[in-house]
Amino acid sequence: MEIFKIAGLAVLALGGVILLRAYRPEMALQLSLGTGVVLFAYALTEIGAVQQVIEGITGRYGLGSQQIKLIFKVFGMAYVAQFAAEACRDAGESAIASKVELVGRVMIVAAALPAVFSVLDLLSGLLGGV
Amino acid sequence: MEIEIVLKIAGIGMLVAVACQLLKQTGRDDIAMLAALMGLVIVLGMVLGEIGTLFEQVRRIFSLY
């Protein structure tokens, strides 16, 4: 049922943005940013609930909680980078948007490197200490 | 789902737009410029506050310390 509220808010804000773009383009940007923040905050509450469930499961069965934490860290970085990049692209600054995305990717790769190395060590162990 | 922030920004935006048009018509372009600037500063302060709380929540939930 919440999805109707979200769609309604988006369309409401859309009307406001189109109206403001004619007179005050910078205000239209702020309005779209504010709407983006509200919708992302709502998505965050859902993601928080999912994360609690997943942590409960990994904790109970002793699965790789380290990997799960890394996945969520990467997800958070992508989440924030995408928020900023879309805001820049929406304002017409696709150059800045691509820079933000590039930095986001680099940081995600940097965060994921230890996991890759641990997998490689595991493999070399399996293959008999190559 | 607090849409109050969105309505507040839309209201301030429209108010500033009308004020600027009015001031432009009466020939006071500099005051119109100042009004637009003040409106932008106020709205930016609100939006940045909201973005700050959003990023703080992201940091807490995704443990991005």
N, CA and C atoms of all chains as a GROMACS GRO file, in nm:
protein
  585
    1MET      N    1   0.085  -0.122   0.000
    1MET     CA    2   0.000   0.000   0.000
    1MET      C    3   0.087   0.124   0.000
    2GLU      N    4   0.209   0.107   0.053
    2GLU     CA    5   0.295   0.225   0.062
    2GLU      C    6   0.332   0.275  -0.078
    3ILE      N    7   0.332   0.181  -0.175
    3ILE     CA    8   0.383   0.220  -0.307
    3ILE      C    9   0.294   0.329  -0.368
    4PHE      N   10   0.166   0.328  -0.333
    4PHE     CA   11   0.080   0.433  -0.389
    4PHE      C   12   0.122   0.569  -0.333
    5LYS      N   13   0.155   0.570  -0.203
    5LYS     CA   14   0.195   0.698  -0.143
    5LYS      C   15   0.322   0.748  -0.210
    6ILE      N   16   0.414   0.656  -0.238
    6ILE     CA   17   0.540   0.697  -0.300
    6ILE      C   18   0.515   0.752  -0.439
    7ALA      N   19   0.434   0.680  -0.516
    7ALA     CA   20   0.407   0.726  -0.653
    7ALA      C   21   0.337   0.862  -0.649
    8GLY      N   22   0.244   0.878  -0.554
    8GLY     CA   23   0.174   1.006  -0.543
    8GLY      C   24   0.269   1.118  -0.511
    9LEU      N   25   0.360   1.092  -0.415
    9LEU     CA   26   0.457   1.196  -0.379
    9LEU      C   27   0.543   1.232  -0.499
   10ALA      N   28   0.586   1.130  -0.575
   10ALA     CA   29   0.674   1.158  -0.689
   10ALA      C   30   0.601   1.245  -0.791
   11VAL      N   31   0.474   1.213  -0.817
   11VAL     CA   32   0.402   1.291  -0.918
   11VAL      C   33   0.376   1.432  -0.866
   12LEU      N   34   0.345   1.442  -0.735
   12LEU     CA   35   0.323   1.576  -0.678
   12LEU      C   36   0.448   1.661  -0.694
   13ALA      N   37   0.563   1.601  -0.656
   13ALA     CA   38   0.688   1.678  -0.665
   13ALA      C   39   0.721   1.710  -0.810
   14LEU      N   40   0.683   1.616  -0.899
   14LEU     CA   41   0.711   1.640  -1.041
   14LEU      C   42   0.640   1.767  -1.088
   15GLY      N   43   0.513   1.778  -1.048
   15GLY     CA   44   0.438   1.898  -1.086
   15GLY      C   45   0.508   2.023  -1.036
   16GLY      N   46   0.550   2.021  -0.910
   16GLY     CA   47   0.617   2.137  -0.852
   16GLY      C   48   0.745   2.169  -0.925
   17VAL      N   49   0.820   2.064  -0.960
   17VAL     CA   50   0.950   2.088  -1.026
   17VAL      C   51   0.928   2.151  -1.162
   18ILE      N   52   0.831   2.097  -1.238
   18ILE     CA   53   0.809   2.153  -1.371
   18ILE      C   54   0.768   2.300  -1.361
   19LEU      N   55   0.683   2.328  -1.260
   19LEU     CA   56   0.638   2.467  -1.246
   19LEU      C   57   0.754   2.556  -1.209
   20LEU      N   58   0.836   2.510  -1.113
   20LEU     CA   59   0.945   2.596  -1.066
   20LEU      C   60   1.053   2.610  -1.171
   21ARG      N   61   1.068   2.508  -1.260
   21ARG     CA   62   1.178   2.515  -1.357
   21ARG      C   63   1.160   2.636  -1.449
   22ALA      N   64   1.034   2.674  -1.471
   22ALA     CA   65   1.014   2.787  -1.563
   22ALA      C   66   1.066   2.917  -1.501
   23TYR      N   67   1.045   2.934  -1.369
   23TYR     CA   68   1.082   3.063  -1.309
   23TYR      C   69   1.216   3.057  -1.237
   24ARG      N   70   1.232   2.955  -1.150
   24ARG     CA   71   1.351   2.948  -1.065
   24ARG      C   72   1.414   2.810  -1.085
   25PRO      N   73   1.504   2.791  -1.183
   25PRO     CA   74   1.558   2.657  -1.204
   25PRO      C   75   1.631   2.602  -1.082
   26GLU      N   76   1.700   2.693  -1.007
   26GLU     CA   77   1.775   2.638  -0.892
   26GLU      C   78   1.681   2.586  -0.786
   27MET      N   79   1.563   2.650  -0.771
   27MET     CA   80   1.466   2.599  -0.672
   27MET      C   81   1.412   2.464  -0.718
   28ALA      N   82   1.395   2.448  -0.850
   28ALA     CA   83   1.344   2.319  -0.899
   28ALA      C   84   1.442   2.210  -0.862
   29LEU      N   85   1.571   2.241  -0.873
   29LEU     CA   86   1.671   2.140  -0.835
   29LEU      C   87   1.658   2.105  -0.688
   30GLN      N   88   1.640   2.208  -0.603
   30GLN     CA   89   1.629   2.179  -0.459
   30GLN      C   90   1.505   2.093  -0.434
   31LEU      N   91   1.396   2.122  -0.504
   31LEU     CA   92   1.274   2.044  -0.480
   31LEU      C   93   1.296   1.899  -0.519
   32SER      N   94   1.365   1.878  -0.634
   32SER     CA   95   1.386   1.738  -0.674
   32SER      C   96   1.482   1.670  -0.577
   33LEU      N   97   1.580   1.746  -0.527
   33LEU     CA   98   1.672   1.688  -0.427
   33LEU      C   99   1.595   1.649  -0.301
   34GLY      N  100   1.505   1.740  -0.256
   34GLY     CA  101   1.430   1.710  -0.135
   34GLY      C  102   1.344   1.586  -0.152
   35THR      N  103   1.279   1.576  -0.269
   35THR     CA  104   1.197   1.457  -0.292
   35THR      C  105   1.284   1.332  -0.294
   36GLY      N  106   1.400   1.343  -0.358
   36GLY     CA  107   1.490   1.227  -0.361
   36GLY      C  108   1.529   1.185  -0.221
   37VAL      N  109   1.555   1.284  -0.135
   37VAL     CA  110   1.596   1.251   0.002
   37VAL      C  111   1.482   1.180   0.075
   38VAL      N  112   1.359   1.230   0.058
   38VAL     CA  113   1.247   1.168   0.130
   38VAL      C  114   1.228   1.024   0.082
   39LEU      N  115   1.232   1.004  -0.050
   39LEU     CA  116   1.209   0.868  -0.101
   39LEU      C  117   1.322   0.775  -0.058
   40PHE      N  118   1.446   0.826  -0.061
   40PHE     CA  119   1.558   0.740  -0.021
   40PHE      C  120   1.549   0.708   0.126
   41ALA      N  121   1.503   0.806   0.209
   41ALA     CA  122   1.491   0.778   0.352
   41ALA      C  123   1.390   0.666   0.373
   42TYR      N  124   1.282   0.667   0.294
   42TYR     CA  125   1.182   0.561   0.310
   42TYR      C  126   1.243   0.427   0.269
   43ALA      N  127   1.316   0.428   0.157
   43ALA     CA  128   1.380   0.302   0.114
   43ALA      C  129   1.476   0.254   0.222
   44LEU      N  130   1.539   0.349   0.292
   44LEU     CA  131   1.639   0.311   0.392
   44LEU      C  132   1.573   0.234   0.506
   45THR      N  133   1.451   0.278   0.547
   45THR     CA  134   1.388   0.206   0.658
   45THR      C  135   1.362   0.061   0.616
   46GLU      N  136   1.323   0.040   0.489
   46GLU     CA  137   1.300  -0.098   0.443
   46GLU      C  138   1.431  -0.176   0.444
   47ILE      N  139   1.537  -0.111   0.396
   47ILE     CA  140   1.665  -0.182   0.387
   47ILE      C  141   1.714  -0.215   0.527
   48GLY      N  142   1.689  -0.123   0.623
   48GLY     CA  143   1.732  -0.151   0.760
   48GLY      C  144   1.665  -0.277   0.812
   49ALA      N  145   1.534  -0.293   0.781
   49ALA     CA  146   1.464  -0.412   0.828
   49ALA      C  147   1.525  -0.536   0.763
   50VAL      N  148   1.552  -0.530   0.633
   50VAL     CA  149   1.610  -0.646   0.565
   50VAL      C  150   1.744  -0.681   0.627
   51GLN      N  151   1.820  -0.577   0.661
   51GLN     CA  152   1.954  -0.605   0.712
   51GLN      C  153   1.946  -0.674   0.846
   52GLN      N  154   1.849  -0.633   0.931
   52GLN     CA  155   1.837  -0.700   1.062
   52GLN      C  156   1.809  -0.848   1.039
   53VAL      N  157   1.718  -0.879   0.946
   53VAL     CA  158   1.682  -1.020   0.924
   53VAL      C  159   1.804  -1.096   0.878
   54ILE      N  160   1.878  -1.040   0.783
   54ILE     CA  161   1.993  -1.114   0.727
   54ILE      C  162   2.098  -1.135   0.834
   55GLU      N  163   2.120  -1.031   0.917
   55GLU     CA  164   2.222  -1.049   1.022
   55GLU      C  165   2.177  -1.157   1.119
   56GLY      N  166   2.045  -1.161   1.147
   56GLY     CA  167   1.998  -1.266   1.237
   56GLY      C  168   2.028  -1.403   1.178
   57ILE      N  169   2.000  -1.419   1.048
   57ILE     CA  170   2.020  -1.550   0.986
   57ILE      C  171   2.167  -1.587   0.986
   58THR      N  172   2.253  -1.494   0.941
   58THR     CA  173   2.395  -1.530   0.934
   58THR      C  174   2.449  -1.559   1.073
   59GLY      N  175   2.400  -1.480   1.173
   59GLY     CA  176   2.449  -1.506   1.308
   59GLY      C  177   2.409  -1.644   1.354
   60ARG      N  178   2.283  -1.685   1.326
   60ARG     CA  179   2.236  -1.814   1.380
   60ARG      C  180   2.312  -1.927   1.312
   61TYR      N  181   2.330  -1.922   1.181
   61TYR     CA  182   2.391  -2.037   1.112
   61TYR      C  183   2.541  -2.019   1.094
   62GLY      N  184   2.598  -1.912   1.150
   62GLY     CA  185   2.742  -1.900   1.146
   62GLY      C  186   2.795  -1.886   1.004
   63LEU      N  187   2.712  -1.830   0.914
   63LEU     CA  188   2.765  -1.812   0.778
   63LEU      C  189   2.866  -1.698   0.778
   64GLY      N  190   2.920  -1.669   0.662
   64GLY     CA  191   3.024  -1.568   0.650
   64GLY      C  192   2.971  -1.430   0.684
   65SER      N  193   2.968  -1.395   0.814
   65SER     CA  194   2.911  -1.262   0.845
   65SER      C  195   3.003  -1.154   0.791
   66GLN      N  196   3.132  -1.185   0.775
   66GLN     CA  197   3.224  -1.084   0.722
   66GLN      C  198   3.184  -1.049   0.579
   67GLN      N  199   3.153  -1.151   0.501
   67GLN     CA  200   3.118  -1.123   0.360
   67GLN      C  201   2.986  -1.045   0.354
   68ILE      N  202   2.892  -1.085   0.440
   68ILE     CA  203   2.764  -1.013   0.437
   68ILE      C  204   2.787  -0.866   0.470
   69LYS      N  205   2.872  -0.840   0.570
   69LYS     CA  206   2.899  -0.700   0.606
   69LYS      C  207   2.960  -0.626   0.489
   70LEU      N  208   3.049  -0.694   0.416
   70LEU     CA  209   3.114  -0.630   0.301
   70LEU      C  210   3.010  -0.599   0.194
   71ILE      N  211   2.919  -0.696   0.173
   71ILE     CA  212   2.817  -0.674   0.069
   71ILE      C  213   2.737  -0.550   0.104
   72PHE      N  214   2.698  -0.539   0.232
   72PHE     CA  215   2.618  -0.423   0.269
   72PHE      C  216   2.699  -0.294   0.259
   73LYS      N  217   2.827  -0.302   0.290
   73LYS     CA  218   2.911  -0.181   0.278
   73LYS      C  219   2.915  -0.135   0.134
   74VAL      N  220   2.936  -0.233   0.041
   74VAL     CA  221   2.942  -0.198  -0.101
   74VAL      C  222   2.807  -0.143  -0.146
   75PHE      N  223   2.700  -0.204  -0.095
   75PHE     CA  224   2.566  -0.157  -0.133
   75PHE      C  225   2.545  -0.013  -0.088
   76GLY      N  226   2.592   0.018   0.034
   76GLY     CA  227   2.577   0.155   0.085
   76GLY      C  228   2.653   0.253   0.000
   77MET      N  229   2.776   0.216  -0.038
   77MET     CA  230   2.856   0.309  -0.119
   77MET      C  231   2.788   0.332  -0.253
   78ALA      N  232   2.740   0.223  -0.315
   78ALA     CA  233   2.675   0.239  -0.445
   78ALA      C  234   2.550   0.326  -0.431
   79TYR      N  235   2.480   0.306  -0.319
   79TYR     CA  236   2.356   0.379  -0.291
   79TYR      C  237   2.383   0.530  -0.287
   80VAL      N  238   2.485   0.569  -0.213
   80VAL     CA  239   2.515   0.712  -0.196
   80VAL      C  240   2.569   0.769  -0.326
   81ALA      N  241   2.661   0.694  -0.392
   81ALA     CA  242   2.720   0.745  -0.517
   81ALA      C  243   2.610   0.763  -0.621
   82GLN      N  244   2.516   0.669  -0.626
   82GLN     CA  245   2.410   0.680  -0.726
   82GLN      C  246   2.322   0.799  -0.697
   83PHE      N  247   2.296   0.825  -0.568
   83PHE     CA  248   2.214   0.940  -0.531
   83PHE      C  249   2.277   1.069  -0.583
   84ALA      N  250   2.407   1.085  -0.556
   84ALA     CA  251   2.473   1.208  -0.599
   84ALA      C  252   2.482   1.216  -0.751
   85ALA      N  253   2.515   1.100  -0.814
   85ALA     CA  254   2.534   1.105  -0.960
   85ALA      C  255   2.403   1.138  -1.030
   86GLU      N  256   2.291   1.080  -0.981
   86GLU     CA  257   2.163   1.109  -1.047
   86GLU      C  258   2.125   1.254  -1.026
   87ALA      N  259   2.154   1.308  -0.907
   87ALA     CA  260   2.120   1.449  -0.884
   87ALA      C  261   2.199   1.537  -0.981
   88CYS      N  262   2.327   1.506  -1.000
   88CYS     CA  263   2.406   1.588  -1.093
   88CYS      C  264   2.354   1.571  -1.234
   89ARG      N  265   2.323   1.447  -1.273
   89ARG     CA  266   2.277   1.426  -1.412
   89ARG      C  267   2.144   1.497  -1.433
   90ASP      N  268   2.060   1.496  -1.328
   90ASP     CA  269   1.930   1.562  -1.341
   90ASP      C  270   1.948   1.712  -1.364
   91ALA      N  271   2.050   1.769  -1.305
   91ALA     CA  272   2.073   1.913  -1.322
   91ALA      C  273   2.147   1.942  -1.452
   92GLY      N  274   2.177   1.835  -1.530
   92GLY     CA  275   2.240   1.860  -1.658
   92GLY      C  276   2.391   1.848  -1.655
   93GLU      N  277   2.448   1.820  -1.538
   93GLU     CA  278   2.595   1.814  -1.528
   93GLU      C  279   2.638   1.669  -1.537
   94SER      N  280   2.633   1.612  -1.660
   94SER     CA  281   2.666   1.469  -1.669
   94SER      C  282   2.816   1.446  -1.648
   95ALA      N  283   2.897   1.549  -1.669
   95ALA     CA  284   3.042   1.530  -1.646
   95ALA      C  285   3.067   1.503  -1.499
   96ILE      N  286   3.007   1.586  -1.413
   96ILE     CA  287   3.028   1.566  -1.269
   96ILE      C  288   2.971   1.432  -1.227
   97ALA      N  289   2.855   1.396  -1.287
   97ALA     CA  290   2.791   1.270  -1.249
   97ALA      C  291   2.884   1.153  -1.279
   98SER      N  292   2.948   1.157  -1.398
   98SER     CA  293   3.035   1.042  -1.430
   98SER      C  294   3.156   1.041  -1.338
   99LYS      N  295   3.205   1.160  -1.297
   99LYS     CA  296   3.319   1.160  -1.203
   99LYS      C  297   3.278   1.096  -1.071
  100VAL      N  298   3.161   1.133  -1.023
  100VAL     CA  299   3.116   1.077  -0.895
  100VAL      C  300   3.104   0.926  -0.906
  101GLU      N  301   3.048   0.881  -1.020
  101GLU     CA  302   3.033   0.735  -1.035
  101GLU      C  303   3.169   0.667  -1.043
  102LEU      N  304   3.264   0.732  -1.110
  102LEU     CA  305   3.398   0.672  -1.122
  102LEU      C  306   3.459   0.655  -0.983
  103VAL      N  307   3.451   0.763  -0.902
  103VAL     CA  308   3.509   0.753  -0.767
  103VAL      C  309   3.436   0.646  -0.687
  104GLY      N  310   3.304   0.638  -0.704
  104GLY     CA  311   3.228   0.536  -0.632
  104GLY      C  312   3.277   0.397  -0.669
  105ARG      N  313   3.296   0.374  -0.800
  105ARG     CA  314   3.343   0.240  -0.841
  105ARG      C  315   3.479   0.211  -0.782
  106VAL      N  316   3.569   0.312  -0.786
  106VAL     CA  317   3.705   0.287  -0.736
  106VAL      C  318   3.698   0.251  -0.588
  107MET      N  319   3.615   0.322  -0.512
  107MET     CA  320   3.610   0.292  -0.368
  107MET      C  321   3.550   0.155  -0.344
  108ILE      N  322   3.452   0.114  -0.430
  108ILE     CA  323   3.392  -0.018  -0.411
  108ILE      C  324   3.496  -0.125  -0.441
  109VAL      N  325   3.574  -0.106  -0.547
  109VAL     CA  326   3.677  -0.205  -0.578
  109VAL      C  327   3.777  -0.212  -0.463
  110ALA      N  328   3.813  -0.094  -0.411
  110ALA     CA  329   3.910  -0.095  -0.300
  110ALA      C  330   3.852  -0.170  -0.181
  111ALA      N  331   3.721  -0.154  -0.156
  111ALA     CA  332   3.662  -0.221  -0.040
  111ALA      C  333   3.653  -0.371  -0.066
  112ALA      N  334   3.637  -0.411  -0.192
  112ALA     CA  335   3.612  -0.553  -0.218
  112ALA      C  336   3.742  -0.630  -0.236
  113LEU      N  337   3.857  -0.562  -0.244
  113LEU     CA  338   3.982  -0.633  -0.272
  113LEU      C  339   4.014  -0.740  -0.168
  114PRO      N  340   4.007  -0.710  -0.035
  114PRO     CA  341   4.042  -0.816   0.060
  114PRO      C  342   3.962  -0.944   0.038
  115ALA      N  343   3.833  -0.928   0.003
  115ALA     CA  344   3.753  -1.050  -0.017
  115ALA      C  345   3.808  -1.128  -0.135
  116VAL      N  346   3.848  -1.058  -0.240
  116VAL     CA  347   3.899  -1.128  -0.358
  116VAL      C  348   4.026  -1.203  -0.320
  117PHE      N  349   4.112  -1.135  -0.242
  117PHE     CA  350   4.235  -1.204  -0.205
  117PHE      C  351   4.205  -1.328  -0.122
  118SER      N  352   4.109  -1.317  -0.031
  118SER     CA  353   4.081  -1.436   0.052
  118SER      C  354   4.030  -1.548  -0.036
  119VAL      N  355   3.951  -1.516  -0.139
  119VAL     CA  356   3.903  -1.623  -0.228
  119VAL      C  357   4.021  -1.684  -0.302
  120LEU      N  358   4.113  -1.600  -0.348
  120LEU     CA  359   4.228  -1.654  -0.421
  120LEU      C  360   4.311  -1.744  -0.330
  121ASP      N  361   4.330  -1.700  -0.205
  121ASP     CA  362   4.406  -1.787  -0.113
  121ASP      C  363   4.334  -1.919  -0.099
  122LEU      N  364   4.201  -1.912  -0.082
  122LEU     CA  365   4.124  -2.036  -0.065
  122LEU      C  366   4.148  -2.127  -0.185
  123LEU      N  367   4.141  -2.068  -0.306
  123LEU     CA  368   4.156  -2.151  -0.427
  123LEU      C  369   4.295  -2.212  -0.432
  124SER      N  370   4.395  -2.128  -0.405
  124SER     CA  371   4.530  -2.185  -0.416
  124SER      C  372   4.546  -2.296  -0.313
  125GLY      N  373   4.484  -2.278  -0.196
  125GLY     CA  374   4.490  -2.386  -0.097
  125GLY      C  375   4.427  -2.512  -0.154
  126LEU      N  376   4.310  -2.497  -0.217
  126LEU     CA  377   4.240  -2.614  -0.271
  126LEU      C  378   4.325  -2.683  -0.378
  127LEU      N  379   4.392  -2.602  -0.459
  127LEU     CA  380   4.465  -2.662  -0.572
  127LEU      C  381   4.598  -2.720  -0.526
  128GLY      N  382   4.618  -2.733  -0.397
  128GLY     CA  383   4.740  -2.799  -0.351
  128GLY      C  384   4.857  -2.705  -0.348
  129GLY      N  385   4.834  -2.581  -0.297
  129GLY     CA  386   4.948  -2.494  -0.269
  129GLY      C  387   5.026  -2.460  -0.394
  130VAL      N  388   4.952  -2.415  -0.500
  130VAL     CA  389   5.024  -2.382  -0.624
  130VAL      C  390   5.116  -2.263  -0.598
  131MET      N  391   0.766   0.844   0.603
  131MET     CA  392   0.723   0.912   0.481
  131MET      C  393   0.679   1.053   0.515
  132GLU      N  394   0.775   1.140   0.553
  132GLU     CA  395   0.728   1.274   0.587
  132GLU      C  396   0.742   1.360   0.462
  133ILE      N  397   0.625   1.393   0.404
  133ILE     CA  398   0.630   1.474   0.282
  133ILE      C  399   0.627   1.621   0.317
  134GLU      N  400   0.635   1.651   0.447
  134GLU     CA  401   0.622   1.792   0.488
  134GLU      C  402   0.739   1.872   0.432
  135ILE      N  403   0.857   1.807   0.424
  135ILE     CA  404   0.974   1.882   0.376
  135ILE      C  405   0.954   1.919   0.229
  136VAL      N  406   0.894   1.825   0.153
  136VAL     CA  407   0.877   1.852   0.009
  136VAL      C  408   0.782   1.970  -0.010
  137LEU      N  409   0.673   1.969   0.067
  137LEU     CA  410   0.576   2.078   0.051
  137LEU      C  411   0.638   2.211   0.094
  138LYS      N  412   0.720   2.206   0.198
  138LYS     CA  413   0.781   2.331   0.245
  138LYS      C  414   0.871   2.389   0.137
  139ILE      N  415   0.953   2.302   0.075
  139ILE     CA  416   1.045   2.350  -0.030
  139ILE      C  417   0.966   2.405  -0.148
  140ALA      N  418   0.859   2.333  -0.186
  140ALA     CA  419   0.780   2.380  -0.300
  140ALA      C  420   0.719   2.516  -0.268
  141GLY      N  421   0.670   2.530  -0.142
  141GLY     CA  422   0.608   2.657  -0.105
  141GLY      C  423   0.708   2.771  -0.111
  142ILE      N  424   0.824   2.750  -0.050
  142ILE     CA  425   0.925   2.856  -0.050
  142ILE      C  426   0.966   2.888  -0.193
  143GLY      N  427   0.982   2.784  -0.275
  143GLY     CA  428   1.024   2.807  -0.413
  143GLY      C  429   0.925   2.893  -0.488
  144MET      N  430   0.797   2.860  -0.474
  144MET     CA  431   0.697   2.938  -0.546
  144MET      C  432   0.690   3.080  -0.493
  145LEU      N  433   0.701   3.093  -0.359
  145LEU     CA  434   0.697   3.226  -0.299
  145LEU      C  435   0.809   3.312  -0.357
  146VAL      N  436   0.930   3.255  -0.361
  146VAL     CA  437   1.044   3.332  -0.411
  146VAL      C  438   1.024   3.363  -0.558
  147ALA      N  439   0.969   3.267  -0.633
  147ALA     CA  440   0.949   3.294  -0.776
  147ALA      C  441   0.854   3.411  -0.795
  148VAL      N  442   0.744   3.410  -0.720
  148VAL     CA  443   0.647   3.520  -0.734
  148VAL      C  444   0.710   3.651  -0.690
  149ALA      N  445   0.782   3.647  -0.578
  149ALA     CA  446   0.842   3.772  -0.529
  149ALA      C  447   0.939   3.829  -0.632
  150CYS      N  448   1.018   3.739  -0.693
  150CYS     CA  449   1.116   3.789  -0.790
  150CYS      C  450   1.046   3.850  -0.911
  151GLN      N  451   0.939   3.779  -0.957
  151GLN     CA  452   0.868   3.837  -1.072
  151GLN      C  453   0.815   3.975  -1.038
  152LEU      N  454   0.757   3.985  -0.917
  152LEU     CA  455   0.698   4.112  -0.876
  152LEU      C  456   0.805   4.221  -0.873
  153LEU      N  457   0.916   4.188  -0.806
  153LEU     CA  458   1.022   4.289  -0.793
  153LEU      C  459   1.076   4.327  -0.930
  154LYS      N  460   1.084   4.229  -1.021
  154LYS     CA  461   1.138   4.261  -1.154
  154LYS      C  462   1.045   4.358  -1.224
  155GLN      N  463   0.910   4.331  -1.210
  155GLN     CA  464   0.817   4.420  -1.279
  155GLN      C  465   0.834   4.563  -1.230
  156THR      N  466   0.850   4.580  -1.096
  156THR     CA  467   0.856   4.717  -1.043
  156THR      C  468   0.996   4.774  -1.060
  157GLY      N  469   1.082   4.707  -1.138
  157GLY     CA  470   1.209   4.770  -1.172
  157GLY      C  471   1.318   4.749  -1.070
  158ARG      N  472   1.294   4.679  -0.956
  158ARG     CA  473   1.401   4.663  -0.855
  158ARG      C  474   1.469   4.528  -0.881
  159ASP      N  475   1.554   4.525  -0.983
  159ASP     CA  476   1.615   4.396  -1.017
  159ASP      C  477   1.713   4.349  -0.911
  160ASP      N  478   1.785   4.445  -0.847
  160ASP     CA  479   1.884   4.400  -0.748
  160ASP      C  480   1.815   4.334  -0.630
  161ILE      N  481   1.702   4.393  -0.586
  161ILE     CA  482   1.633   4.332  -0.471
  161ILE      C  483   1.578   4.196  -0.511
  162ALA      N  484   1.536   4.185  -0.638
  162ALA     CA  485   1.486   4.054  -0.684
  162ALA      C  486   1.599   3.952  -0.676
  163MET      N  487   1.718   3.995  -0.716
  163MET     CA  488   1.833   3.904  -0.708
  163MET      C  489   1.857   3.862  -0.564
  164LEU      N  490   1.850   3.961  -0.474
  164LEU     CA  491   1.874   3.928  -0.331
  164LEU      C  492   1.767   3.833  -0.281
  165ALA      N  493   1.643   3.857  -0.320
  165ALA     CA  494   1.534   3.769  -0.274
  165ALA      C  495   1.560   3.626  -0.323
  166ALA      N  496   1.598   3.613  -0.449
  166ALA     CA  497   1.624   3.479  -0.501
  166ALA      C  498   1.737   3.414  -0.424
  167LEU      N  499   1.841   3.493  -0.394
  167LEU     CA  500   1.956   3.439  -0.322
  167LEU      C  501   1.914   3.392  -0.184
  168MET      N  502   1.835   3.476  -0.113
  168MET     CA  503   1.795   3.439   0.023
  168MET      C  504   1.709   3.314   0.020
  169GLY      N  505   1.616   3.309  -0.077
  169GLY     CA  506   1.532   3.189  -0.085
  169GLY      C  507   1.616   3.066  -0.106
  170LEU      N  508   1.716   3.078  -0.195
  170LEU     CA  509   1.802   2.962  -0.221
  170LEU      C  510   1.879   2.922  -0.097
  171VAL      N  511   1.929   3.021  -0.022
  171VAL     CA  512   2.007   2.988   0.098
  171VAL      C  513   1.920   2.913   0.198
  172ILE      N  514   1.798   2.963   0.217
  172ILE     CA  515   1.710   2.898   0.317
  172ILE      C  516   1.680   2.755   0.275
  173VAL      N  517   1.643   2.737   0.147
  173VAL     CA  518   1.605   2.603   0.102
  173VAL      C  519   1.726   2.511   0.106
  174LEU      N  520   1.843   2.565   0.068
  174LEU     CA  521   1.964   2.482   0.072
  174LEU      C  522   1.991   2.434   0.214
  175GLY      N  523   1.973   2.528   0.311
  175GLY     CA  524   1.996   2.486   0.449
  175GLY      C  525   1.908   2.370   0.488
  176MET      N  526   1.780   2.379   0.449
  176MET     CA  527   1.688   2.269   0.486
  176MET      C  528   1.728   2.140   0.416
  177VAL      N  529   1.755   2.149   0.284
  177VAL     CA  530   1.783   2.026   0.208
  177VAL      C  531   1.912   1.964   0.257
  178LEU      N  532   2.012   2.050   0.285
  178LEU     CA  533   2.139   1.992   0.330
  178LEU      C  534   2.122   1.925   0.466
  179GLY      N  535   2.034   1.984   0.552
  179GLY     CA  536   2.009   1.916   0.679
  179GLY      C  537   1.949   1.778   0.657
  180GLU      N  538   1.854   1.772   0.564
  180GLU     CA  539   1.790   1.642   0.537
  180GLU      C  540   1.891   1.544   0.479
  181ILE      N  541   1.975   1.592   0.386
  181ILE     CA  542   2.075   1.502   0.326
  181ILE      C  543   2.172   1.455   0.433
  182GLY      N  544   2.204   1.545   0.528
  182GLY     CA  545   2.296   1.505   0.635
  182GLY      C  546   2.236   1.392   0.717
  183THR      N  547   2.109   1.405   0.755
  183THR     CA  548   2.049   1.296   0.834
  183THR      C  549   2.041   1.169   0.750
  184LEU      N  550   2.010   1.183   0.619
  184LEU     CA  551   2.001   1.063   0.535
  184LEU      C  552   2.134   0.991   0.530
  185PHE      N  553   2.243   1.068   0.508
  185PHE     CA  554   2.375   1.003   0.498
  185PHE      C  555   2.416   0.945   0.632
  186GLU      N  556   2.372   1.010   0.743
  186GLU     CA  557   2.405   0.952   0.874
  186GLU      C  558   2.336   0.817   0.890
  187GLN      N  559   2.211   0.809   0.845
  187GLN     CA  560   2.139   0.680   0.853
  187GLN      C  561   2.209   0.577   0.766
  188VAL      N  562   2.252   0.620   0.644
  188VAL     CA  563   2.320   0.524   0.556
  188VAL      C  564   2.445   0.472   0.625
  189ARG      N  565   2.520   0.565   0.686
  189ARG     CA  566   2.644   0.522   0.752
  189ARG      C  567   2.613   0.422   0.862
  190ARG      N  568   2.504   0.449   0.938
  190ARG     CA  569   2.476   0.360   1.052
  190ARG      C  570   2.428   0.225   1.001
  191ILE      N  571   2.338   0.224   0.900
  191ILE     CA  572   2.279   0.096   0.859
  191ILE      C  573   2.382   0.013   0.785
  192PHE      N  574   2.461   0.075   0.695
  192PHE     CA  575   2.554  -0.004   0.615
  192PHE      C  576   2.691  -0.013   0.679
  193SER      N  577   2.702   0.038   0.802
  193SER     CA  578   2.827   0.035   0.877
  193SER      C  579   2.944   0.080   0.790
  194LEU      N  580   2.931   0.199   0.735
  194LEU     CA  581   3.033   0.250   0.644
  194LEU      C  582   3.138   0.330   0.719
  195TYR      N  583   3.177   0.287   0.840
  195TYR     CA  584   3.264   0.375   0.919
  195TYR      C  585   3.401   0.388   0.855
   0.00000   0.00000   0.00000
